[in-house]
Amino acid sequence: MTADSTRTVYEFGPFRLELNEHRLLRENQPIPLTGKAFDTLCVLLERHGTLVSKQDLMAAVWPSTQVEENNLDRNISALRKALGEQETGASFIETVPRLGYRFVAPVKDMSSHARNRRATDREPEPAARQQIRFCITPDKVRLAYATVGAGHPIVRVANCFNHLDFEWGSPIWRHWVRDLASGHSLLRYDGRGNGLSERNVEDFSLEAWVKDLATVVDAAGLERFALMGHSQGSSVAIAYAVEHPERVSHLLLCGAYSRGACHRENAEVLEARRALEKLVELNFGESNPSFFQLVTSFYIPDRAKPDEQEWFKELQLISVSSKNLVQFMRACDEINVRSLLPQVRVPTIVFHSHGDRVAPQEEGQIVATEIPGAKFVPLASGNHFLLAEEPAWNVFREELGMFLQSPVRPGGQPD
């Protein structure tokens, strides 16, 4: 069956939704939508003319997650705005009070697979999907982890804002999953208090995070793997690599730092950090949505499109509670693994954006300088994590590919 035979396309009014391309068009002009809003629209279009209960919608859009109803409400509001219901007076989505929603505008199913299915009994082959599993840490915390792809494993250490299911279709993370899983098996996991993992936890510390990583790789049955640490995950990766050098084939560090805000000898930076933590503790974003935009501007200030910014703001809301985030931030402030850097004995590459506002480039340079033989790759970007369409992503992808394929010298570093 050709690729064209599985295209899913709906047309309604002046709009055209192309599922495979993950886009909504109005008269051939793209309309930005967050991933979950897009998924909500897909469900409504697939069942157009029929009432879809709120419970069914949430189960379809968040299949592996329990979310509050206001997440669905935000998606519906975003769809009404994107479709211009208020401005034009057109009616697309009907609200049935206390029950659910119905897509009431006429819809044409232009899907080629819908036409072809009448001529063949073969169903389209399913797209590759991640496999999500759970494991239990020594202190009885349930962790979620996911695998996709095949080949030498890459393990990506958990970060602050992680959600395995929500990230899967995200424009800010899907290129990471796609490219890292190309020729490799990729293991990701949600850290304690985050995403699909157990939320009701008390111990947020570097030691707990290192044990979480050990628990996940053991549960997945991995003996030897490349280890990727991003942001504070880099410190977790460094600590694990020093403790278990025989299991780490390559150490991949992005936006890395070895010392948190409490150990950088900059009182002004620490004071600003404490102020931000206080705002999070007060759940400032609940009454001031612009706060989420402020946080977004720290992480992806460079070249981010509106839909990418919306995705990251939604990720902040769905991935972690304010209470857990405060504890997480304070634990990051206390990180100090600088003394471990000279003890790293595995091949290491350090990527760092020159304009990173979360982890200053100086911190990445310290890591690359004090790990014996580490390779440093500066990136022409202001983003803490790289977006798919910025040139720095291609540099990252090419350098990483060459590093993983290079033969290792007797001293531990690749040629």
Order of alpha helices (4+ residues) and beta strands (2+ residues): beta-beta-beta-beta-alpha-beta-alpha-alpha-alpha-beta-beta-beta-alpha-beta-beta-beta-alpha-alpha-beta-alpha-beta-alpha-beta-alpha-alpha-alpha-alpha-alpha-beta-alpha-beta-alpha
